[in-house]
């Protein structure tokens, strides 16, 4: 049974979601810096997971090279800010546009030539790696030496230029994660959303109905790419440094989709649930293993456990955790396919 | 003088490419038969490299001599992985399969990190600096042996698939799974066997590679991607194609290193991949998807 985008969150689930939102809004006042940084990571992955999920859920194509769009957004906005003093929000528009074009290009290549499944996934990896190596040699933005944003001592939070304390970024990410959820919900109820659902469920039938599947799949990719790029922008301004290797690497692409796939691909709540499970899991493992780390230097032990957990999740919940939770806890209503 | 440099680089590229081709063979077998994309490919190869390293340290075995042992070990590992874990997930969607193997990859890399540490380690061979002179060519002995070993293993594998009953059964599964089931082949066992074989191949390639490069836990990703490029360029399901594409990539990397910046050599490979995916997706020697 495939979990579908139509898996509406039940009334009970909606209450829970609203409660969660309230808690998240108040969190910075209640928790310490460490927990705040973990929450920022959770929201970051929740946002990116949803952005990635749009392409997978709507266009039905597995992309393993989303780091490409992330990096384009990050570098574009960072360069515009550091070199020309342009606000990151405008930089975001530029980065998103650039990523959308790249996504359209890759999508067009893939869909026009009917490359599917694994081959398309490898194509996306190839483009991301290609760009990574390109940026290694792109000295205008630092190349391998890295690109750094000017950081100055500020007393307040400047939202326009995205300079400020982690708390400010927390709310930006929260707004982003919540915003994407609302956006997806809104899109799905629109004509465009129904076209997408039709394409996802049965592309041939959709074409037979006269839907221009090529165009709408490209649109999904472009949206996914643009949103991912926006995430890259905030990342750049939060960490203030960019290197081609961590930004464009396949590791980053994988990080982005881990939450979405764990939670449940193609569902609305999946990426969010996944992010809320995986990130705290990773942190909890680090904390739990730290006494052991004191005694013997065992770098990598945490990742071993983390990997094992993911394997267990895949083996026991092959459709993702959210569909299971939504059934067990009555948080969702299932529209029988 | 310049021609000599190019010739030397090309020969070196061919020999290295044969090793790449062997590792790609392993990936091709696994994908061709089990239809599983082994994203833990590079990681398995790194395991092979580390085992060969240990055998060298403890028993003084030349990595090339260790090939049968390492291949056997990795066969067991692959068989167990397929039979124990992956077989349960035979018809999950692509992304779940990918996630599973990516997680396995993480476990392997981190495990290696824990056991061996992050430093690059290598095998100091006595003949590491020897070379053969053939006219204008000066070829490293290590590379010649590596290339020869790769060809030997590949031929062995080819012979297995061609002439043994099990080999033919595995090919049957790859060609027509439903048909294979209909005639009564034990598909589950054959899948596990294939995965084991593919892993053994990868392990052998790792042994050979150890004579050429240093090993460290993070070597894996690069080689996974390289193997994918080679398999797709060569054509899934074609053993000769994998070797041929391996040589092609090896040579292009070597020449790219001469013509342009060596650090850009991977761009060449990825560019080639993109071109092949667009204009000849079945690969140079692959059969049409079926």
Interface residues (C-beta under 8 A of the other chain):
Chain A: X56 X62 X64 X109 X113 X115 X117 X118 X119 X121 X122 X123 X125 X126 X127 X129 X130 X133 X134 X136 X137 X250 X251 X254 X257 X258 X261 X262 X265 X298 X299 X300 X301 X302 X303 X304 X306 X307 X308 X310 X311 X314 X315 X318
Chain B: X31 X37 X85 X88 X89 X92 X93 X94 X95 X96 X98 X99 X100 X102 X103 X104 X105 X106 X107 X109 X110 X111 X112 X113 X114 X117 X118 X217 X221 X225 X228 X229 X232 X261 X263 X264 X266 X267 X270 X271 X273 X274 X277 X278 X281
